[in-house]
Amino acid sequence: MKFYSRHWVKPEHLNPANTLFGGQLLAWIDEEAAIFAACQMKSQCHVTKLISEINFLTPARQGDVLEFGFELISLGASSITLTCLVRNKVTGIPVVAIDKLVFVHVDGQGKPVPHGMKPNAA
């Protein structure tokens, strides 16, 4: 698995327990995974279809630098399936693991289209 990007945990990202708010981490994961999917599919018109079980393994704290790793699992006619691991950059300790994220290439009406087709086609 390759690690493609990093985020720094700042005070505005914390929950009342003084750890990284899970919703913030999920937003980062969805955005980073969508960018990874776009690069693989050569598409910028795709949507998140599915995020499987999200396993929060260890908390992240203010000042931590998190790095986001993605790996291609499979490529369908109009979809791409990835796996994700978020870890602490300094310690290497995993923070979150997601077995499956699925993105679908869509047209202008939001209908699935095969990879390589222009978003307005269909």
Buried (B, 14 or more C-beta within 10 A) or exposed (E): EEBBBEBEBEEEBBEEEEBBBBEBBBEBBBBBBBBBBBEBBEBEBBEBBEBEEBEBEEBBEBEBEBBBBBEEEEEEEBBBBBBBBBBBBEEEEBBBBBBBBBBBBBBEEEEBBEBEBEBEEE
